[in-house]
């Protein structure tokens, strides 16, 4: 019983030490502009985010926390991923000419994979969905806009009728 308890404590101590070392390493990477430049360049060149995070031994949680805290960095990553989408689309176009048709299933699979990455990383350009902007107005909104326009103009000689039905003097604005 004591042996398993000591092993658990040793394991917890080792795990905490490793986690602390990882956090220190990530903080150094996070603050290094050269790392980000290289990371974004790799990502833009047909890179996948998960593969690069694993390559640099960066946990998802730490990455997403830091990206969400820094909107400028988030925009940089989005731009790099969009560039990766364009890169995948170009690779698909290049591969069409180079495919060896001995195994057309493999060629089709590779082409579909590249098209999928292109549509996910650059959806505005290569995505299946089209975004259509529609301006919607109701008769009530149109009526209010017309009333506002009328209220801006000066209308001469408007007769105001009181609730008894008598006419008052001319009202001029």
C-alpha positions in Angstrom: 0.0 0.0 0.0 2.8 2.4 0.9 4.6 1.6 -2.4 1.6 2.6 -4.6 1.1 5.7 -2.6 4.7 6.7 -3.0 4.6 5.9 -6.7 1.5 8.1 -7.1 3.2 10.9 -5.3 6.3 10.5 -7.4 4.2 10.5 -10.5 2.3 13.6 -9.5 5.5 15.4 -8.7 7.0 14.4 -12.0 3.8 15.5 -13.9 3.8 18.9 -12.1 7.4 19.4 -12.9 6.9 18.5 -16.5 3.8 20.8 -16.7 5.8 23.7 -15.2 8.7 23.2 -17.7 6.2 23.1 -20.5 4.5 26.3 -19.3 7.9 28.1 -19.1 8.8 26.9 -22.5 5.5 28.0 -24.0 5.8 31.4 -22.4 9.2 31.8 -24.0 7.9 30.7 -27.4 4.8 32.9 -27.0 6.8 36.0 -26.5 9.4 35.3 -29.2 8.5 37.2 -32.4 10.8 34.9 -34.5 8.8 31.9 -33.4 5.5 33.5 -34.5 7.0 34.5 -37.8 8.2 31.0 -38.4 5.0 29.4 -37.1 2.8 31.5 -39.3 5.0 30.9 -42.3 4.8 27.1 -41.8 1.1 27.4 -41.3 0.6 29.4 -44.5 2.5 26.8 -46.5 -0.1 24.1 -46.6 0.2 23.6 -42.9 -2.3 22.1 -40.5 -2.7 23.7 -37.1 -2.8 20.4 -35.1 0.4 19.1 -36.8 2.3 22.3 -36.0 1.1 22.5 -32.4 2.3 18.9 -31.9 5.6 19.7 -33.7 6.2 22.6 -31.3 4.8 20.7 -28.3 2.2 23.4 -27.6 -1.0 22.3 -25.9 -4.2 23.3 -27.5 -5.5 25.0 -24.4 -2.5 27.3 -24.0 -2.5 28.1 -27.7 -6.2 29.1 -27.8 -6.0 31.0 -24.6 -3.2 33.1 -25.9 -4.7 33.6 -29.3 -8.0 34.7 -27.9 -6.3 37.2 -25.6 -4.4 38.8 -28.5 -6.8 39.9 -31.4 -3.9 40.9 -33.5 -2.3 37.5 -33.3 -5.7 35.9 -33.9 -6.0 37.9 -37.2 -2.4 36.8 -38.2 -3.3 33.1 -37.7 -6.6 33.5 -39.6 -4.6 35.1 -42.5 -2.0 32.3 -42.4 -4.8 29.7 -42.5 -6.4 31.5 -45.4 -3.1 31.5 -47.2 -2.9 27.8 -46.5 -6.3 27.4 -48.2 -5.0 29.1 -51.3 -1.9 26.9 -51.2 -4.0 23.8 -51.0 -6.1 25.0 -54.0 -2.9 25.6 -56.0 -1.6 22.2 -55.1 -4.8 20.6 -56.2 -4.5 22.3 -59.6 -0.9 21.3 -59.9 -1.6 17.7 -58.9 -4.2 17.2 -61.6 -1.5 17.5 -64.3 1.0 15.2 -62.4 -1.3 12.4 -61.3 -0.4 8.9 -62.5 -3.6 7.3 -63.4 -2.5 3.8 -62.4 -4.6 4.3 -59.3 -7.3 6.8 -60.0 -8.9 6.3 -56.6 -5.8 7.6 -54.9 -5.7 10.6 -57.2 -9.3 11.4 -56.5 -8.8 11.0 -52.8 -5.8 13.3 -52.8 -7.6 15.9 -54.9 -10.7 15.8 -52.6 -8.5 16.2 -49.6 -6.8 19.3 -51.0 -10.2 20.7 -52.1 -11.6 20.1 -48.6 -8.7 21.9 -46.9 -9.0 24.8 -49.3 -12.7 25.1 -48.6 -12.2 25.1 -44.8 -9.2 27.4 -44.7 -10.4 29.9 -47.3 -14.2 29.6 -47.3 -14.8 33.0 -48.9 -13.0 31.9 -52.0 -13.3 28.1 -52.2 -16.2 27.3 -49.9 -19.5 25.7 -51.0 -21.7 28.2 -49.3 -22.4 31.6 -50.9 -23.0 34.6 -48.7 -25.7 36.9 -49.9 -26.3 40.1 -48.1 -30.0 41.1 -48.0 -31.3 44.4 -46.8 -34.8 43.9 -45.3 -37.2 46.7 -44.6 -40.9 46.7 -43.6 -43.7 49.1 -44.5 -43.5 50.4 -40.9 -39.8 51.3 -41.3 -40.6 53.0 -44.7 -43.5 54.9 -43.1 -41.4 56.1 -40.2 -38.6 57.2 -42.6 -41.2 59.2 -44.6 -42.6 60.9 -41.5 -39.1 61.8 -40.4 -38.5 63.4 -43.8 -41.7 65.3 -43.6 -40.9 66.6 -40.1 -37.7 68.0 -41.4 -39.4 70.2 -43.9 -41.3 73.4 -43.0 -44.9 73.1 -43.9 -46.7 76.5 -44.3 -50.2 77.2 -43.0 -51.1 74.1 -41.1 -54.4 74.4 -39.4 -54.5 72.8 -35.9 -57.9 71.5 -34.9 -58.6 71.1 -31.2 -60.5 68.2 -29.7 -63.8 70.3 -29.8 -63.6 70.5 -33.5 -63.0 74.3 -33.5 -60.2 75.7 -35.7 -57.4 77.6 -34.1 -55.2 80.2 -35.7 -52.9 79.2 -38.4 -49.9 77.4 -37.0 -46.6 78.3 -38.6 -43.3 76.5 -37.8 
